[in-house]
Amino acid sequence: MQITTIASWTSPSRDASASSSPSAESRRISDNVAQARHTAMSALNNDRFRAMLEQITDPASSGALMTMRGDNVVDFKSAQSSYADNSE
């Protein structure tokens, strides 16, 4: 899996008929978008996050991660018994 990023980002151009000063709501939305973009770029540049993405996208390991089980399969009665023992 390869993750590519866009080197530069420009905000959408504003309509010429729009007022020269943005409203508080549009500033808030713009700030939220900038923060979300910063967070996403930070995650994409994080080696631990990248390694986790590679692991969960691997078909062999993603099934085990999704069901939260390893190679050993435990029947319901054994799991229920273990849970009861540990919760006392």
PyRosetta script that sets phi, psi and omega in degrees:
from pyrosetta import init, pose_from_sequence

init()
pose = pose_from_sequence("MQITTIASWTSPSRDASASSSPSAESRRISDNVAQARHTAMSALNNDRFRAMLEQITDPASSGALMTMRGDNVVDFKSAQSSYADNSE")
pose.set_psi(1, 132.7)
pose.set_omega(1, -179.9)
pose.set_phi(2, -121.1)
pose.set_psi(2, 133.4)
pose.set_omega(2, 178.9)
pose.set_phi(3, -109.0)
pose.set_psi(3, 122.7)
pose.set_omega(3, 177.5)
pose.set_phi(4, -112.9)
pose.set_psi(4, 148.4)
pose.set_omega(4, -179.7)
pose.set_phi(5, -123.3)
pose.set_psi(5, 158.4)
pose.set_omega(5, 176.7)
pose.set_phi(6, -91.9)
pose.set_psi(6, 128.5)
pose.set_omega(6, -173.8)
pose.set_phi(7, -68.3)
pose.set_psi(7, -36.8)
pose.set_omega(7, -178.7)
pose.set_phi(8, -132.6)
pose.set_psi(8, 153.9)
pose.set_omega(8, -178.7)
pose.set_phi(9, -136.0)
pose.set_psi(9, 135.3)
pose.set_omega(9, 176.5)
pose.set_phi(10, -121.9)
pose.set_psi(10, 143.9)
pose.set_omega(10, 179.7)
pose.set_phi(11, -73.7)
pose.set_psi(11, 153.5)
pose.set_omega(11, 178.5)
pose.set_phi(12, -60.3)
pose.set_psi(12, 145.0)
pose.set_omega(12, -179.7)
pose.set_phi(13, -72.9)
pose.set_psi(13, 149.1)
pose.set_omega(13, -177.6)
pose.set_phi(14, -91.2)
pose.set_psi(14, 151.9)
pose.set_omega(14, 177.1)
pose.set_phi(15, -67.3)
pose.set_psi(15, 138.9)
pose.set_omega(15, -178.3)
pose.set_phi(16, -64.2)
pose.set_psi(16, -24.3)
pose.set_omega(16, -179.5)
pose.set_phi(17, -80.7)
pose.set_psi(17, -10.0)
pose.set_omega(17, -179.8)
pose.set_phi(18, -72.2)
pose.set_psi(18, 154.2)
pose.set_omega(18, -179.6)
pose.set_phi(19, -65.9)
pose.set_psi(19, 156.5)
pose.set_omega(19, -176.1)
pose.set_phi(20, -71.6)
pose.set_psi(20, -26.3)
pose.set_omega(20, 178.7)
pose.set_phi(21, -108.1)
pose.set_psi(21, 130.1)
pose.set_omega(21, -178.6)
pose.set_phi(22, -71.0)
pose.set_psi(22, 150.1)
pose.set_omega(22, 178.7)
pose.set_phi(23, -73.3)
pose.set_psi(23, 166.5)
pose.set_omega(23, 178.9)
pose.set_phi(24, -61.9)
pose.set_psi(24, -36.8)
pose.set_omega(24, 179.4)
pose.set_phi(25, -66.1)
pose.set_psi(25, -44.1)
pose.set_omega(25, -179.9)
pose.set_phi(26, -68.7)
pose.set_psi(26, -33.6)
pose.set_omega(26, 175.4)
pose.set_phi(27, -65.7)
pose.set_psi(27, -41.1)
pose.set_omega(27, 179.0)
pose.set_phi(28, -63.3)
pose.set_psi(28, -43.4)
pose.set_omega(28, 179.2)
pose.set_phi(29, -64.6)
pose.set_psi(29, -43.5)
pose.set_omega(29, 179.2)
pose.set_phi(30, -62.0)
pose.set_psi(30, -41.7)
pose.set_omega(30, 177.7)
pose.set_phi(31, -64.4)
pose.set_psi(31, -40.8)
pose.set_omega(31, 178.1)
pose.set_phi(32, -63.6)
pose.set_psi(32, -41.1)
pose.set_omega(32, 178.4)
pose.set_phi(33, -64.6)
pose.set_psi(33, -43.7)
pose.set_omega(33, 179.1)
pose.set_phi(34, -63.3)
pose.set_psi(34, -41.1)
pose.set_omega(34, 178.6)
pose.set_phi(35, -66.7)
pose.set_psi(35, -41.3)
pose.set_omega(35, 178.1)
pose.set_phi(36, -63.8)
pose.set_psi(36, -41.1)
pose.set_omega(36, 178.7)
pose.set_phi(37, -64.5)
pose.set_psi(37, -42.8)
pose.set_omega(37, 179.1)
pose.set_phi(38, -61.7)
pose.set_psi(38, -42.9)
pose.set_omega(38, 179.3)
pose.set_phi(39, -64.3)
pose.set_psi(39, -43.5)
pose.set_omega(39, 179.6)
pose.set_phi(40, -64.0)
pose.set_psi(40, -43.1)
pose.set_omega(40, 179.3)
pose.set_phi(41, -65.4)
pose.set_psi(41, -38.1)
pose.set_omega(41, 178.1)
pose.set_phi(42, -63.1)
pose.set_psi(42, -42.6)
pose.set_omega(42, 179.1)
pose.set_phi(43, -65.2)
pose.set_psi(43, -41.2)
pose.set_omega(43, -179.1)
pose.set_phi(44, -66.7)
pose.set_psi(44, -28.4)
pose.set_omega(44, -179.7)
pose.set_phi(45, -90.8)
pose.set_psi(45, -0.5)
pose.set_omega(45, -179.2)
pose.set_phi(46, -87.7)
pose.set_psi(46, 121.1)
pose.set_omega(46, -177.4)
pose.set_phi(47, -63.3)
pose.set_psi(47, -38.0)
pose.set_omega(47, 179.3)
pose.set_phi(48, -65.9)
pose.set_psi(48, -40.5)
pose.set_omega(48, 178.2)
pose.set_phi(49, -65.0)
pose.set_psi(49, -42.6)
pose.set_omega(49, 179.0)
pose.set_phi(50, -61.3)
pose.set_psi(50, -43.8)
pose.set_omega(50, 179.4)
pose.set_phi(51, -64.6)
pose.set_psi(51, -38.7)
pose.set_omega(51, 177.8)
pose.set_phi(52, -65.4)
pose.set_psi(52, -41.3)
pose.set_omega(52, 177.5)
pose.set_phi(53, -61.5)
pose.set_psi(53, -43.5)
pose.set_omega(53, 178.3)
pose.set_phi(54, -61.6)
pose.set_psi(54, -38.8)
pose.set_omega(54, -178.9)
pose.set_phi(55, -68.0)
pose.set_psi(55, -45.7)
pose.set_omega(55, -175.9)
pose.set_phi(56, -77.0)
pose.set_psi(56, -17.4)
pose.set_omega(56, 176.6)
pose.set_phi(57, -88.0)
pose.set_psi(57, -8.6)
pose.set_omega(57, 175.1)
pose.set_phi(58, -73.1)
pose.set_psi(58, 121.4)
pose.set_omega(58, -175.9)
pose.set_phi(59, -57.0)
pose.set_psi(59, -34.8)
pose.set_omega(59, -178.0)
pose.set_phi(60, -68.1)
pose.set_psi(60, -42.0)
pose.set_omega(60, -176.8)
pose.set_phi(61, -89.9)
pose.set_psi(61, -24.0)
pose.set_omega(61, -177.2)
pose.set_phi(62, -66.5)
pose.set_psi(62, -33.8)
pose.set_omega(62, 177.0)
pose.set_phi(63, -64.2)
pose.set_psi(63, -43.5)
pose.set_omega(63, 178.9)
pose.set_phi(64, -66.8)
pose.set_psi(64, -39.2)
pose.set_omega(64, 178.6)
pose.set_phi(65, -67.0)
pose.set_psi(65, -37.9)
pose.set_omega(65, -178.0)
pose.set_phi(66, -67.4)
pose.set_psi(66, -39.7)
pose.set_omega(66, -179.1)
pose.set_phi(67, -89.3)
pose.set_psi(67, -4.0)
pose.set_omega(67, 178.7)
pose.set_phi(68, 55.9)
pose.set_psi(68, 45.2)
pose.set_omega(68, 176.8)
pose.set_phi(69, -140.4)
pose.set_psi(69, 157.6)
pose.set_omega(69, 178.3)
pose.set_phi(70, -96.3)
pose.set_psi(70, -153.2)
pose.set_omega(70, -179.8)
pose.set_phi(71, -73.4)
pose.set_psi(71, -26.9)
pose.set_omega(71, -179.8)
pose.set_phi(72, -84.5)
pose.set_psi(72, 132.4)
pose.set_omega(72, -178.5)
pose.set_phi(73, -103.6)
pose.set_psi(73, 131.2)
pose.set_omega(73, -178.9)
pose.set_phi(74, -111.7)
pose.set_psi(74, 131.9)
pose.set_omega(74, 178.6)
pose.set_phi(75, -74.6)
pose.set_psi(75, 164.7)
pose.set_omega(75, -173.8)
pose.set_phi(76, -62.0)
pose.set_psi(76, -42.1)
pose.set_omega(76, -178.2)
pose.set_phi(77, -63.2)
pose.set_psi(77, -42.0)
pose.set_omega(77, 179.1)
pose.set_phi(78, -65.2)
pose.set_psi(78, -41.8)
pose.set_omega(78, 179.4)
pose.set_phi(79, -64.7)
pose.set_psi(79, -41.9)
pose.set_omega(79, 180.0)
pose.set_phi(80, -65.0)
pose.set_psi(80, -39.5)
pose.set_omega(80, 178.5)
pose.set_phi(81, -65.2)
pose.set_psi(81, -44.9)
pose.set_omega(81, 178.6)
pose.set_phi(82, -62.7)
pose.set_psi(82, -40.7)
pose.set_omega(82, 179.0)
pose.set_phi(83, -64.3)
pose.set_psi(83, -41.5)
pose.set_omega(83, 179.9)
pose.set_phi(84, -64.8)
pose.set_psi(84, -40.5)
pose.set_omega(84, 179.0)
pose.set_phi(85, -64.3)
pose.set_psi(85, -39.3)
pose.set_omega(85, -176.4)
pose.set_phi(86, -79.2)
pose.set_psi(86, -20.7)
pose.set_omega(86, -176.9)
pose.set_phi(87, -92.1)
pose.set_psi(87, -1.9)
pose.set_omega(87, 178.8)
pose.set_phi(88, -84.6)
pose.dump_pdb("model.pdb")
